[in-house]
């Protein structure tokens, strides 16, 4: 089974969440307008970012914990990090991808291996 989540990572959780919100809202509002969804609110975004939410936006540790939590729930064998969303500046997207590859992935593998 595979899991696909929107992922955006930064050094500082609150800073990256605030930076990412306008871009995420823009793309979700665009997609939602053709599907009859109301515009995304900051409250919805914050709920989606919460520990039990589906949106993986925050610090390296927060994203690691969310991926491992989803692994414990679903036992997936594939994880797809949807990292390029909307009109996020290229340098922020590249930093997020770098953190995912160099910090998140190795630690997630380690923690999942420890689970047995």
N, C-alpha and C positions, 0 to 999 in steps of 0.2 A: 504494500500500500504506500502511496505517496502523499505527502502534505505539501501544500504551496501557501506561503505567507508573504505578505508585503513586509520587507525588511529595510530598515534604515538605521544606521549605527553611527554614533559619535562618541567622542571622549566624555562629554558632559551630557547626561541624560536630559535634563530640562532644556538646555540650550539647543540640542539637536531636535528635540520635540517641537520647540517653538519655531525653529528654522524650517522644519519640514511641513508643519501644518498648512501654511497657505498653498504650497504646491500640491499636497495631497488633497486638500479641499477642492482645488481647481480641477484636478483630473477626476475626482469622484463626482463632483457636481456635473461635469461634462458627460460622464458615463451615465450618471443617474437621470439626467434630463431626458434621455431617450428611453429610459425605463420607468419613468413616472415617479422617481424618488424625489423627496424634498431635498433642498440643499443641506450639505453636511454641517453640523454645528460643532463648535469646539467641545461641547460636552460629549457628543458622540465620539469624537476623536479621542478624548481623554479616557472614556470607558473602553474603547478599543485598545488603547495603550496599557490599560491596567493589567495586573498580573494574570488575570483569567481571560483577558481579551485576545482577539485574533491578530492585532497589529503589533509587529515586532519593531518598535521604534524606541530607541533609548541607548543606554550604555552597553558596552560589550557584555558585562555581567548580566544585565537584564535580559538581553537577547539569548544568552546561553541558558539561563534559567527557564525561559519560555520554551525554547526548543526541547530541552530535556523534559520539561513538564508535558509537552505534547507527545514526546516519545513514550513517556510513561502512560499516557492516556490511550494512545492509538497503536503503539508498537510499529510505527512506520519503518519502511526499509529505504525510502527515498525522501529527501527533503529538498524542496526547490525554494530558494530565496529570490523572490521577485524584487530586484534591486533598482531597476530603472523605471521610475514612475513620473509621468508628467513632465514638467518643465524645471525640475531640480537642476541647479547649476552643476555642470560637469565635474568640477573639482570636489563638490560635496558627495556626489555619487561615487566617484573614484575612491575617496577616503572611506566611505562606508563599505565598499567592496573590499578594500585593503584590510580593514579591521575584521570583516567577516572571514576572509581567507586566512589571515595570519593569527588571529586571536580566538575568534568564535569557533571555527571548525575544529582546530586541534583540541580545544577544551571540551567541546561537545562529544567528540569521539572518545576522549579519555573518560568522561563521566558515564557515557553509555556502556563502555567496556567494563567499567567498575560495577555496573548494575548486573552484569552477567548476561 
